[in-house]
Structures are given as structure tokens and as C-alpha cells.
Amino acid sequence: MADEELVDQKKYLEESCQPKCVKPLIEYQACVKRVEADNNGEKHCTGQYFDYISCVDKCVAPKLFGALK
């Protein structure tokens, strides 16, 4: 067991769940483009980012807890 290298399953599961969260990702990327064009520096994309991450997490959670030892 000491020689066995542990692998973080969450990273692999996140990659497999990303295609299921395309809509929130597109909304986040569109927001980033709008913010980059904003000269005031007052706009942000926190809400869109959290929507995307929440989507991925909801997909990953059931699979991750099933894979834990």
C-alpha cells in the first residue's frame, strides 16, 4: 500500500461532468468577455462562475462518494 500512488478521483470526475454543464460555462465565458470590455472595473462574473461550479459539483458528488474507500 505504501508503494501505491493515490490518484485524486475528483479531477477525473470533474472532467467527465464538464460536458453536462455546457450552458453555465457558456454563460460564464460570455460574462468574462463583457467584464474584460468594461472599463469601470465594477462588473464581475461571480454568480455565473458559481452556477458553473455548482453544476459540476452536483454531477460529481454522487460518483465521488461512491468511489471513496
All heavy atoms as a GROMACS GRO file, in nm:
protein
  546
    1MET      N    1   0.082  -0.119   0.000
    1MET     CA    2   0.000   0.000   0.000
    1MET      C    3   0.086   0.125   0.000
    1MET      O    4   0.050   0.224  -0.058
    1MET     CB    5  -0.091  -0.004   0.123
    1MET     CG    6  -0.187   0.109   0.130
    1MET     SD    7  -0.341   0.055   0.057
    1MET     CE    8  -0.443   0.191   0.096
    2ALA      N    9   0.203   0.120   0.063
    2ALA     CA   10   0.290   0.237   0.070
    2ALA      C   11   0.345   0.273  -0.068
    2ALA      O   12   0.370   0.390  -0.095
    2ALA     CB   13   0.404   0.212   0.168
    3ASP      N   14   0.366   0.174  -0.153
    3ASP     CA   15   0.420   0.200  -0.287
    3ASP      C   16   0.312   0.244  -0.385
    3ASP      O   17   0.343   0.297  -0.491
    3ASP     CB   18   0.488   0.075  -0.342
    3ASP     CG   19   0.612   0.039  -0.263
    3ASP    OD1   20   0.667   0.129  -0.196
    3ASP    OD2   21   0.654  -0.078  -0.266
    4GLU      N   22   0.188   0.224  -0.350
    4GLU     CA   23   0.077   0.260  -0.438
    4GLU      C   24   0.052   0.411  -0.433
    4GLU      O   25   0.034   0.469  -0.328
    4GLU     CB   26  -0.050   0.188  -0.393
    4GLU     CG   27  -0.168   0.211  -0.480
    4GLU     CD   28  -0.289   0.137  -0.429
    4GLU    OE1   29  -0.274   0.028  -0.371
    4GLU    OE2   30  -0.398   0.190  -0.447
    5GLU      N   31   0.057   0.473  -0.550
    5GLU     CA   32   0.034   0.618  -0.556
    5GLU      C   33  -0.116   0.646  -0.563
    5GLU      O   34  -0.188   0.589  -0.644
    5GLU     CB   35   0.104   0.678  -0.678
    5GLU     CG   36   0.099   0.828  -0.678
    5GLU     CD   37   0.190   0.888  -0.784
    5GLU    OE1   38   0.289   0.824  -0.821
    5GLU    OE2   39   0.160   0.999  -0.828
    6LEU      N   40  -0.160   0.734  -0.477
    6LEU     CA   41  -0.302   0.768  -0.474
    6LEU      C   42  -0.334   0.866  -0.585
    6LEU      O   43  -0.256   0.954  -0.617
    6LEU     CB   44  -0.338   0.829  -0.338
    6LEU     CG   45  -0.315   0.739  -0.217
    6LEU    CD1   46  -0.346   0.814  -0.090
    6LEU    CD2   47  -0.400   0.614  -0.228
    7VAL      N   48  -0.452   0.850  -0.643
    7VAL     CA   49  -0.496   0.936  -0.753
    7VAL      C   50  -0.622   1.009  -0.707
    7VAL      O   51  -0.713   0.949  -0.649
    7VAL     CB   52  -0.527   0.851  -0.878
    7VAL    CG1   53  -0.579   0.938  -0.990
    7VAL    CG2   54  -0.404   0.774  -0.922
    8ASP      N   55  -0.625   1.139  -0.731
    8ASP     CA   56  -0.740   1.220  -0.695
    8ASP      C   57  -0.853   1.194  -0.795
    8ASP      O   58  -0.848   1.238  -0.909
    8ASP     CB   59  -0.703   1.368  -0.693
    8ASP     CG   60  -0.816   1.456  -0.645
    8ASP    OD1   61  -0.921   1.403  -0.604
    8ASP    OD2   62  -0.799   1.579  -0.648
    9GLN      N   63  -0.954   1.121  -0.752
    9GLN     CA   64  -1.066   1.085  -0.838
    9GLN      C   65  -1.150   1.205  -0.877
    9GLN      O   66  -1.213   1.206  -0.982
    9GLN     CB   67  -1.154   0.980  -0.769
    9GLN     CG   68  -1.085   0.849  -0.747
    9GLN     CD   69  -1.050   0.782  -0.879
    9GLN    OE1   70  -1.131   0.778  -0.971
    9GLN    NE2   71  -0.931   0.728  -0.889
   10LYS      N   72  -1.152   1.306  -0.791
   10LYS     CA   73  -1.238   1.422  -0.816
   10LYS      C   74  -1.201   1.491  -0.948
   10LYS      O   75  -1.288   1.533  -1.023
   10LYS     CB   76  -1.230   1.521  -0.701
   10LYS     CG   77  -1.328   1.635  -0.717
   10LYS     CD   78  -1.324   1.730  -0.599
   10LYS     CE   79  -1.426   1.841  -0.621
   10LYS     NZ   80  -1.386   1.966  -0.568
   11LYS      N   81  -1.072   1.503  -0.976
   11LYS     CA   82  -1.030   1.569  -1.100
   11LYS      C   83  -1.084   1.496  -1.223
   11LYS      O   84  -1.132   1.558  -1.318
   11LYS     CB   85  -0.877   1.577  -1.106
   11LYS     CG   86  -0.818   1.673  -1.007
   11LYS     CD   87  -0.667   1.678  -1.019
   11LYS     CE   88  -0.608   1.770  -0.915
   11LYS     NZ   89  -0.462   1.774  -0.923
   12TYR      N   90  -1.076   1.364  -1.222
   12TYR     CA   91  -1.124   1.286  -1.335
   12TYR      C   92  -1.276   1.296  -1.348
   12TYR      O   93  -1.329   1.305  -1.458
   12TYR     CB   94  -1.081   1.140  -1.321
   12TYR     CG   95  -0.932   1.124  -1.327
   12TYR    CD1   96  -0.860   1.085  -1.216
   12TYR    CD2   97  -0.862   1.148  -1.445
   12TYR    CE1   98  -0.722   1.071  -1.220
   12TYR    CE2   99  -0.724   1.135  -1.451
   12TYR     CZ  100  -0.655   1.096  -1.338
   12TYR     OH  101  -0.520   1.082  -1.343
   13LEU      N  102  -1.344   1.293  -1.234
   13LEU     CA  103  -1.490   1.304  -1.237
   13LEU      C  104  -1.534   1.442  -1.284
   13LEU      O  105  -1.633   1.454  -1.357
   13LEU     CB  106  -1.548   1.272  -1.100
   13LEU     CG  107  -1.531   1.127  -1.054
   13LEU    CD1  108  -1.574   1.111  -0.910
   13LEU    CD2  109  -1.610   1.034  -1.145
   14GLU      N  110  -1.462   1.545  -1.243
   14GLU     CA  111  -1.495   1.680  -1.289
   14GLU      C  112  -1.483   1.690  -1.440
   14GLU      O  113  -1.568   1.751  -1.506
   14GLU     CB  114  -1.406   1.785  -1.222
   14GLU     CG  115  -1.443   1.811  -1.078
   14GLU     CD  116  -1.348   1.908  -1.009
   14GLU    OE1  117  -1.235   1.930  -1.060
   14GLU    OE2  118  -1.386   1.960  -0.904
   15GLU      N  119  -1.378   1.632  -1.495
   15GLU     CA  120  -1.359   1.635  -1.640
   15GLU      C  121  -1.473   1.563  -1.712
   15GLU      O  122  -1.519   1.607  -1.817
   15GLU     CB  123  -1.225   1.572  -1.677
   15GLU     CG  124  -1.106   1.658  -1.639
   15GLU     CD  125  -0.973   1.590  -1.667
   15GLU    OE1  126  -0.970   1.483  -1.731
   15GLU    OE2  127  -0.870   1.645  -1.623
   16SER      N  128  -1.519   1.453  -1.655
   16SER     CA  129  -1.628   1.379  -1.719
   16SER      C  130  -1.761   1.451  -1.705
   16SER      O  131  -1.852   1.430  -1.786
   16SER     CB  132  -1.638   1.238  -1.660
   16SER     OG  133  -1.685   1.241  -1.528
   17CYS      N  134  -1.776   1.537  -1.604
   17CYS     CA  135  -1.902   1.609  -1.582
   17CYS      C  136  -1.908   1.742  -1.657
   17CYS      O  137  -2.017   1.797  -1.676
   17CYS     CB  138  -1.923   1.634  -1.433
   17CYS     SG  139  -1.973   1.486  -1.343
   18GLN      N  140  -1.796   1.795  -1.699
   18GLN     CA  141  -1.796   1.925  -1.766
   18GLN      C  142  -1.885   1.932  -1.890
   18GLN      O  143  -1.955   2.032  -1.910
   18GLN     CB  144  -1.654   1.968  -1.799
   18GLN     CG  145  -1.578   2.012  -1.676
   18GLN     CD  146  -1.432   2.041  -1.703
   18GLN    OE1  147  -1.380   2.012  -1.811
   18GLN    NE2  148  -1.365   2.098  -1.605
   19PRO      N  149  -1.892   1.828  -1.973
   19PRO     CA  150  -1.981   1.836  -2.090
   19PRO      C  151  -2.130   1.849  -2.053
   19PRO      O  152  -2.208   1.897  -2.132
   19PRO     CB  153  -1.955   1.704  -2.164
   19PRO     CG  154  -1.819   1.662  -2.120
   19PRO     CD  155  -1.806   1.710  -1.979
   20LYS      N  156  -2.166   1.807  -1.934
   20LYS     CA  157  -2.305   1.819  -1.890
   20LYS      C  158  -2.339   1.960  -1.844
   20LYS      O  159  -2.455   1.991  -1.821
   20LYS     CB  160  -2.332   1.720  -1.777
   20LYS     CG  161  -2.317   1.576  -1.819
   20LYS     CD  162  -2.339   1.482  -1.704
   20LYS     CE  163  -2.316   1.338  -1.750
   20LYS     NZ  164  -2.328   1.243  -1.643
   21CYS      N  165  -2.238   2.045  -1.829
   21CYS     CA  166  -2.256   2.180  -1.777
   21CYS      C  167  -2.216   2.286  -1.880
   21CYS      O  168  -2.159   2.390  -1.845
   21CYS     CB  169  -2.176   2.197  -1.649
   21CYS     SG  170  -2.226   2.083  -1.518
   22VAL      N  171  -2.245   2.260  -2.004
   22VAL     CA  172  -2.204   2.349  -2.112
   22VAL      C  173  -2.276   2.485  -2.103
   22VAL      O  174  -2.213   2.589  -2.120
   22VAL     CB  175  -2.229   2.283  -2.250
   22VAL    CG1  176  -2.205   2.382  -2.362
   22VAL    CG2  177  -2.139   2.163  -2.265
   23LYS      N  178  -2.406   2.484  -2.076
   23LYS     CA  179  -2.481   2.610  -2.072
   23LYS      C  180  -2.425   2.707  -1.966
   23LYS      O  181  -2.399   2.823  -1.998
   23LYS     CB  182  -2.630   2.583  -2.049
   23LYS     CG  183  -2.712   2.709  -2.055
   23LYS     CD  184  -2.859   2.682  -2.034
   23LYS     CE  185  -2.934   2.814  -2.037
   23LYS     NZ  186  -3.060   2.808  -1.968
   24PRO      N  187  -2.405   2.664  -1.841
   24PRO     CA  188  -2.347   2.756  -1.743
   24PRO      C  189  -2.205   2.801  -1.782
   24PRO      O  190  -2.166   2.915  -1.755
   24PRO     CB  191  -2.345   2.678  -1.612
   24PRO     CG  192  -2.440   2.567  -1.629
   24PRO     CD  193  -2.447   2.539  -1.776
   25LEU      N  194  -2.129   2.713  -1.846
   25LEU     CA  195  -1.994   2.750  -1.889
   25LEU      C  196  -1.999   2.858  -1.996
   25LEU      O  197  -1.924   2.956  -1.991
   25LEU     CB  198  -1.919   2.628  -1.941
   25LEU     CG  199  -1.778   2.655  -1.994
   25LEU    CD1  200  -1.689   2.713  -1.885
   25LEU    CD2  201  -1.717   2.529  -2.051
   26ILE      N  202  -2.089   2.844  -2.092
   26ILE     CA  203  -2.102   2.944  -2.199
   26ILE      C  204  -2.145   3.079  -2.140
   26ILE      O  205  -2.094   3.184  -2.178
   26ILE     CB  206  -2.200   2.895  -2.306
   26ILE    CG1  207  -2.138   2.779  -2.384
   26ILE    CG2  208  -2.240   3.008  -2.400
   26ILE    CD1  209  -2.233   2.708  -2.478
   27GLU      N  210  -2.238   3.076  -2.044
   27GLU     CA  211  -2.282   3.199  -1.979
   27GLU      C  212  -2.167   3.266  -1.904
   27GLU      O  213  -2.151   3.387  -1.906
   27GLU     CB  214  -2.398   3.171  -1.884
   27GLU     CG  215  -2.525   3.134  -1.958
   27GLU     CD  216  -2.638   3.091  -1.865
   27GLU    OE1  217  -2.619   3.095  -1.742
   27GLU    OE2  218  -2.743   3.053  -1.916
   28TYR      N  219  -2.085   3.185  -1.837
   28TYR     CA  220  -1.969   3.238  -1.765
   28TYR      C  221  -1.868   3.299  -1.862
   28TYR      O  222  -1.819   3.410  -1.841
   28TYR     CB  223  -1.903   3.129  -1.681
   28TYR     CG  224  -1.772   3.172  -1.620
   28TYR    CD1  225  -1.768   3.270  -1.522
   28TYR    CD2  226  -1.652   3.115  -1.660
   28TYR    CE1  227  -1.648   3.311  -1.467
   28TYR    CE2  228  -1.532   3.155  -1.605
   28TYR     CZ  229  -1.530   3.253  -1.508
   28TYR     OH  230  -1.412   3.293  -1.454
   29GLN      N  231  -1.838   3.229  -1.970
   29GLN     CA  232  -1.743   3.280  -2.068
   29GLN      C  233  -1.792   3.409  -2.132
   29GLN      O  234  -1.714   3.501  -2.157
   29GLN     CB  235  -1.713   3.174  -2.173
   29GLN     CG  236  -1.634   3.058  -2.119
   29GLN     CD  237  -1.621   2.942  -2.217
   29GLN    OE1  238  -1.703   2.926  -2.309
   29GLN    NE2  239  -1.519   2.859  -2.196
   30ALA      N  240  -1.922   3.419  -2.160
   30ALA     CA  241  -1.979   3.541  -2.216
   30ALA      C  242  -1.965   3.656  -2.117
   30ALA      O  243  -1.934   3.770  -2.155
   30ALA     CB  244  -2.125   3.520  -2.253
   31CYS      N  245  -1.988   3.627  -1.991
   31CYS     CA  246  -1.973   3.730  -1.887
   31CYS      C  247  -1.828   3.778  -1.879
   31CYS      O  248  -1.803   3.897  -1.867
   31CYS     CB  249  -2.018   3.673  -1.753
   31CYS     SG  250  -2.004   3.793  -1.618
   32VAL      N  251  -1.734   3.685  -1.886
   32VAL     CA  252  -1.593   3.723  -1.880
   32VAL      C  253  -1.559   3.818  -1.994
   32VAL      O  254  -1.489   3.918  -1.973
   32VAL     CB  255  -1.502   3.597  -1.884
   32VAL    CG1  256  -1.357   3.634  -1.906
   32VAL    CG2  257  -1.518   3.517  -1.756
   33LYS      N  258  -1.611   3.792  -2.111
   33LYS     CA  259  -1.585   3.882  -2.225
   33LYS      C  260  -1.644   4.020  -2.201
   33LYS      O  261  -1.581   4.121  -2.232
   33LYS     CB  262  -1.642   3.822  -2.354
   33LYS     CG  263  -1.564   3.705  -2.405
   33LYS     CD  264  -1.622   3.652  -2.533
   33LYS     CE  265  -1.543   3.530  -2.581
   33LYS     NZ  266  -1.598   3.473  -2.703
   34ARG      N  267  -1.765   4.025  -2.143
   34ARG     CA  268  -1.826   4.155  -2.112
   34ARG      C  269  -1.745   4.230  -2.007
   34ARG      O  270  -1.725   4.351  -2.019
   34ARG     CB  271  -1.970   4.135  -2.061
   34ARG     CG  272  -2.069   4.099  -2.166
   34ARG     CD  273  -2.212   4.111  -2.114
   34ARG     NE  274  -2.236   4.039  -1.991
   34ARG     CZ  275  -2.276   3.912  -1.982
   34ARG    NH1  276  -2.295   3.842  -2.093
   34ARG    NH2  277  -2.298   3.856  -1.866
   35VAL      N  278  -1.698   4.159  -1.907
   35VAL     CA  279  -1.621   4.223  -1.800
   35VAL      C  280  -1.487   4.275  -1.853
   35VAL      O  281  -1.441   4.383  -1.814
   35VAL     CB  282  -1.600   4.126  -1.681
   35VAL    CG1  283  -1.499   4.179  -1.582
   35VAL    CG2  284  -1.733   4.099  -1.612
   36GLU      N  285  -1.424   4.198  -1.940
   36GLU     CA  286  -1.297   4.243  -1.998
   36GLU      C  287  -1.316   4.370  -2.079
   36GLU      O  288  -1.226   4.453  -2.088
   36GLU     CB  289  -1.237   4.132  -2.085
   36GLU     CG  290  -1.182   4.017  -2.004
   36GLU     CD  291  -1.135   3.902  -2.090
   36GLU    OE1  292  -1.164   3.899  -2.212
   36GLU    OE2  293  -1.070   3.811  -2.034
   37ALA      N  294  -1.433   4.388  -2.138
   37ALA     CA  295  -1.461   4.508  -2.218
   37ALA      C  296  -1.504   4.626  -2.131
   37ALA      O  297  -1.506   4.740  -2.178
   37ALA     CB  298  -1.571   4.477  -2.320
   38ASP      N  299  -1.534   4.600  -2.004
   38ASP     CA  300  -1.579   4.705  -1.912
   38ASP      C  301  -1.459   4.785  -1.862
   38ASP      O  302  -1.364   4.729  -1.810
   38ASP     CB  303  -1.653   4.643  -1.794
   38ASP     CG  304  -1.699   4.745  -1.693
   38ASP    OD1  305  -1.740   4.856  -1.735
   38ASP    OD2  306  -1.693   4.715  -1.573
   39ASN      N  307  -1.465   4.914  -1.876
   39ASN     CA  308  -1.354   4.999  -1.833
   39ASN      C  309  -1.368   5.046  -1.689
   39ASN      O  310  -1.274   5.096  -1.630
   39ASN     CB  311  -1.341   5.120  -1.924
   39ASN     CG  312  -1.301   5.081  -2.065
   39ASN    OD1  313  -1.230   4.982  -2.083
   39ASN    ND2  314  -1.346   5.154  -2.164
   40ASN      N  315  -1.487   5.032  -1.632
   40ASN     CA  316  -1.511   5.078  -1.496
   40ASN      C  317  -1.450   4.986  -1.390
   40ASN      O  318  -1.414   5.031  -1.282
   40ASN     CB  319  -1.661   5.092  -1.468
   40ASN     CG  320  -1.726   5.197  -1.554
   40ASN    OD1  321  -1.661   5.291  -1.596
   40ASN    ND2  322  -1.854   5.180  -1.580
   41GLY      N  323  -1.444   4.860  -1.420
   41GLY     CA  324  -1.391   4.763  -1.324
   41GLY      C  325  -1.491   4.728  -1.216
   41GLY      O  326  -1.454   4.672  -1.113
   42GLU      N  327  -1.618   4.761  -1.238
   42GLU     CA  328  -1.719   4.735  -1.136
   42GLU      C  329  -1.793   4.603  -1.158
   42GLU      O  330  -1.857   4.553  -1.067
   42GLU     CB  331  -1.819   4.850  -1.132
   42GLU     CG  332  -1.757   4.982  -1.089
   42GLU     CD  333  -1.856   5.097  -1.092
   42GLU    OE1  334  -1.976   5.072  -1.114
   42GLU    OE2  335  -1.811   5.210  -1.074
   43LYS      N  336  -1.789   4.550  -1.277
   43LYS     CA  337  -1.863   4.428  -1.307
   43LYS      C  338  -1.780   4.306  -1.270
   43LYS      O  339  -1.658   4.310  -1.265
   43LYS     CB  340  -1.900   4.424  -1.455
   43LYS     CG  341  -1.994   4.535  -1.496
   43LYS     CD  342  -2.029   4.525  -1.642
   43LYS     CE  343  -2.122   4.638  -1.681
   43LYS     NZ  344  -2.157   4.633  -1.822
   44HIS      N  345  -1.851   4.195  -1.244
   44HIS     CA  346  -1.784   4.069  -1.212
   44HIS      C  347  -1.872   3.953  -1.257
   44HIS      O  348  -1.989   3.973  -1.292
   44HIS     CB  349  -1.754   4.058  -1.063
   44HIS     CG  350  -1.876   4.070  -0.976
   44HIS    ND1  351  -1.958   3.964  -0.950
   44HIS    CD2  352  -1.929   4.177  -0.912
   44HIS    CE1  353  -2.056   4.004  -0.873
   44HIS    NE2  354  -2.042   4.134  -0.848
   45CYS      N  355  -1.818   3.835  -1.256
   45CYS     CA  356  -1.890   3.715  -1.302
   45CYS      C  357  -1.901   3.610  -1.193
   45CYS      O  358  -1.910   3.490  -1.221
   45CYS     CB  359  -1.816   3.656  -1.422
   45CYS     SG  360  -1.808   3.766  -1.563
   46THR      N  361  -1.904   3.654  -1.070
   46THR     CA  362  -1.908   3.561  -0.958
   46THR      C  363  -2.030   3.469  -0.965
   46THR      O  364  -2.017   3.348  -0.945
   46THR     CB  365  -1.907   3.638  -0.824
   46THR    OG1  366  -1.794   3.725  -0.822
   46THR    CG2  367  -1.900   3.543  -0.706
   47GLY      N  368  -2.146   3.525  -0.993
   47GLY     CA  369  -2.268   3.444  -0.999
   47GLY      C  370  -2.261   3.338  -1.107
   47GLY      O  371  -2.296   3.222  -1.084
   48GLN      N  372  -2.214   3.375  -1.224
   48GLN     CA  373  -2.204   3.281  -1.335
   48GLN      C  374  -2.100   3.172  -1.305
   48GLN      O  375  -2.118   3.056  -1.340
   48GLN     CB  376  -2.168   3.353  -1.465
   48GLN     CG  377  -2.278   3.439  -1.519
   48GLN     CD  378  -2.284   3.578  -1.456
   48GLN    OE1  379  -2.213   3.609  -1.362
   48GLN    NE2  380  -2.371   3.662  -1.508
   49TYR      N  381  -1.991   3.213  -1.240
   49TYR     CA  382  -1.887   3.116  -1.203
   49TYR      C  383  -1.943   3.014  -1.105
   49TYR      O  384  -1.924   2.893  -1.122
   49TYR     CB  385  -1.766   3.188  -1.142
   49TYR     CG  386  -1.660   3.094  -1.094
   49TYR    CD1  387  -1.576   3.030  -1.184
   49TYR    CD2  388  -1.644   3.067  -0.959
   49TYR    CE1  389  -1.478   2.941  -1.140
   49TYR    CE2  390  -1.546   2.980  -0.914
   49TYR     CZ  391  -1.463   2.918  -1.004
   49TYR     OH  392  -1.370   2.830  -0.960
   50PHE      N  393  -2.015   3.061  -1.003
   50PHE     CA  394  -2.071   2.969  -0.905
   50PHE      C  395  -2.179   2.880  -0.966
   50PHE      O  396  -2.194   2.764  -0.926
   50PHE     CB  397  -2.125   3.045  -0.784
   50PHE     CG  398  -2.017   3.088  -0.688
   50PHE    CD1  399  -2.005   3.219  -0.652
   50PHE    CD2  400  -1.927   2.997  -0.636
   50PHE    CE1  401  -1.905   3.260  -0.564
   50PHE    CE2  402  -1.827   3.035  -0.549
   50PHE     CZ  403  -1.816   3.167  -0.512
   51ASP      N  404  -2.254   2.930  -1.062
   51ASP     CA  405  -2.353   2.847  -1.131
   51ASP      C  406  -2.283   2.731  -1.203
   51ASP      O  407  -2.329   2.616  -1.196
   51ASP     CB  408  -2.433   2.928  -1.232
   51ASP     CG  409  -2.530   3.026  -1.166
   51ASP    OD1  410  -2.557   3.011  -1.045
   51ASP    OD2  411  -2.577   3.117  -1.237
   52TYR      N  412  -2.173   2.761  -1.268
   52TYR     CA  413  -2.098   2.657  -1.340
   52TYR      C  414  -2.038   2.555  -1.243
   52TYR      O  415  -2.055   2.434  -1.260
   52TYR     CB  416  -1.988   2.721  -1.426
   52TYR     CG  417  -1.895   2.620  -1.487
   52TYR    CD1  418  -1.942   2.529  -1.580
   52TYR    CD2  419  -1.762   2.614  -1.450
   52TYR    CE1  420  -1.858   2.434  -1.636
   52TYR    CE2  421  -1.677   2.520  -1.505
   52TYR     CZ  422  -1.726   2.430  -1.598
   52TYR     OH  423  -1.642   2.336  -1.651
   53ILE      N  424  -1.972   2.604  -1.140
   53ILE     CA  425  -1.909   2.514  -1.043
   53ILE      C  426  -2.013   2.430  -0.971
   53ILE      O  427  -1.991   2.311  -0.945
   53ILE     CB  428  -1.823   2.595  -0.943
   53ILE    CG1  429  -1.705   2.659  -1.015
   53ILE    CG2  430  -1.774   2.508  -0.828
   53ILE    CD1  431  -1.612   2.562  -1.085
   54SER      N  432  -2.128   2.488  -0.940
   54SER     CA  433  -2.235   2.413  -0.873
   54SER      C  434  -2.286   2.300  -0.963
   54SER      O  435  -2.313   2.189  -0.915
   54SER     CB  436  -2.350   2.506  -0.837
   54SER     OG  437  -2.311   2.598  -0.739
   55CYS      N  438  -2.298   2.327  -1.090
   55CYS     CA  439  -2.341   2.226  -1.186
   55CYS      C  440  -2.243   2.108  -1.187
   55CYS      O  441  -2.284   1.992  -1.178
   55CYS     CB  442  -2.354   2.287  -1.325
   55CYS     SG  443  -2.402   2.168  -1.453
   56VAL      N  444  -2.116   2.138  -1.194
   56VAL     CA  445  -2.014   2.033  -1.196
   56VAL      C  446  -2.016   1.956  -1.064
   56VAL      O  447  -2.012   1.833  -1.062
   56VAL     CB  448  -1.874   2.092  -1.223
   56VAL    CG1  449  -1.766   1.986  -1.209
   56VAL    CG2  450  -1.868   2.153  -1.363
   57ASP      N  451  -2.024   2.028  -0.952
   57ASP     CA  452  -2.025   1.962  -0.821
   57ASP      C  453  -2.145   1.870  -0.804
   57ASP      O  454  -2.133   1.762  -0.747
   57ASP     CB  455  -2.022   2.066  -0.709
   57ASP     CG  456  -1.885   2.127  -0.688
   57ASP    OD1  457  -1.785   2.073  -0.742
   57ASP    OD2  458  -1.877   2.229  -0.617
   58LYS      N  459  -2.262   1.912  -0.852
   58LYS     CA  460  -2.382   1.828  -0.840
   58LYS      C  461  -2.367   1.699  -0.919
   58LYS      O  462  -2.419   1.595  -0.880
   58LYS     CB  463  -2.505   1.904  -0.887
   58LYS     CG  464  -2.552   2.008  -0.788
   58LYS     CD  465  -2.672   2.084  -0.841
   58LYS     CE  466  -2.708   2.199  -0.747
   58LYS     NZ  467  -2.817   2.281  -0.801
   59CYS      N  468  -2.296   1.707  -1.028
   59CYS     CA  469  -2.271   1.588  -1.110
   59CYS      C  470  -2.166   1.497  -1.044
   59CYS      O  471  -2.180   1.375  -1.043
   59CYS     CB  472  -2.226   1.630  -1.249
   59CYS     SG  473  -2.175   1.495  -1.357
   60VAL      N  474  -2.063   1.557  -0.987
   60VAL     CA  475  -1.950   1.483  -0.931
   60VAL      C  476  -1.985   1.416  -0.798
   60VAL      O  477  -1.944   1.302  -0.774
   60VAL     CB  478  -1.828   1.576  -0.912
   60VAL    CG1  479  -1.721   1.509  -0.828
   60VAL    CG2  480  -1.771   1.617  -1.046
   61ALA      N  481  -2.060   1.483  -0.712
   61ALA     CA  482  -2.080   1.437  -0.574
   61ALA      C  483  -2.126   1.291  -0.562
   61ALA      O  484  -2.062   1.214  -0.489
   61ALA     CB  485  -2.175   1.530  -0.502
   62PRO      N  486  -2.231   1.250  -0.629
   62PRO     CA  487  -2.275   1.110  -0.610
   62PRO      C  488  -2.171   1.009  -0.657
   62PRO      O  489  -2.155   0.904  -0.597
   62PRO     CB  490  -2.402   1.098  -0.695
   62PRO     CG  491  -2.438   1.235  -0.740
   62PRO     CD  492  -2.320   1.323  -0.719
   63LYS      N  493  -2.101   1.041  -0.762
   63LYS     CA  494  -2.000   0.950  -0.816
   63LYS      C  495  -1.877   0.946  -0.725
   63LYS      O  496  -1.818   0.841  -0.705
   63LYS     CB  497  -1.958   0.994  -0.956
   63LYS     CG  498  -2.070   0.990  -1.056
   63LYS     CD  499  -2.027   1.051  -1.188
   63LYS     CE  500  -2.144   1.063  -1.283
   63LYS     NZ  501  -2.108   1.131  -1.406
   64LEU      N  502  -1.840   1.061  -0.671
   64LEU     CA  503  -1.720   1.071  -0.588
   64LEU      C  504  -1.738   0.993  -0.459
   64LEU      O  505  -1.649   0.917  -0.420
   64LEU     CB  506  -1.689   1.218  -0.557
   64LEU     CG  507  -1.566   1.241  -0.469
   64LEU    CD1  508  -1.440   1.194  -0.540
   64LEU    CD2  509  -1.553   1.388  -0.434
   65PHE      N  510  -1.849   1.008  -0.392
   65PHE     CA  511  -1.868   0.940  -0.264
   65PHE      C  512  -1.880   0.790  -0.283
   65PHE      O  513  -1.846   0.713  -0.193
   65PHE     CB  514  -1.987   0.999  -0.189
   65PHE     CG  515  -1.958   1.136  -0.138
   65PHE    CD1  516  -2.021   1.247  -0.190
   65PHE    CD2  517  -1.864   1.156  -0.038
   65PHE    CE1  518  -1.993   1.374  -0.145
   65PHE    CE2  519  -1.834   1.283   0.009
   65PHE     CZ  520  -1.899   1.391  -0.044
   66GLY      N  521  -1.922   0.746  -0.398
   66GLY     CA  522  -1.924   0.604  -0.428
   66GLY      C  523  -1.786   0.547  -0.453
   66GLY      O  524  -1.761   0.429  -0.435
   67ALA      N  525  -1.692   0.634  -0.495
   67ALA     CA  526  -1.556   0.589  -0.529
   67ALA      C  527  -1.460   0.597  -0.410
   67ALA      O  528  -1.350   0.541  -0.416
   67ALA     CB  529  -1.500   0.675  -0.642
   68LEU      N  530  -1.500   0.665  -0.303
   68LEU     CA  531  -1.411   0.678  -0.188
   68LEU      C  532  -1.399   0.545  -0.114
   68LEU      O  533  -1.492   0.467  -0.107
   68LEU     CB  534  -1.463   0.785  -0.092
   68LEU     CG  535  -1.462   0.928  -0.146
   68LEU    CD1  536  -1.525   1.021  -0.044
   68LEU    CD2  537  -1.322   0.973  -0.178
   69LYS      N  538  -1.281   0.524  -0.057
   69LYS     CA  539  -1.256   0.399   0.019
   69LYS      C  540  -1.301   0.417   0.162
   69LYS      O  541  -1.296   0.517   0.221
   69LYS     CB  542  -1.108   0.365   0.016
   69LYS     CG  543  -1.063   0.324  -0.122
   69LYS     CD  544  -0.920   0.285  -0.121
   69LYS     CE  545  -0.876   0.242  -0.260
   69LYS     NZ  546  -0.738   0.201  -0.264
   0.00000   0.00000   0.00000
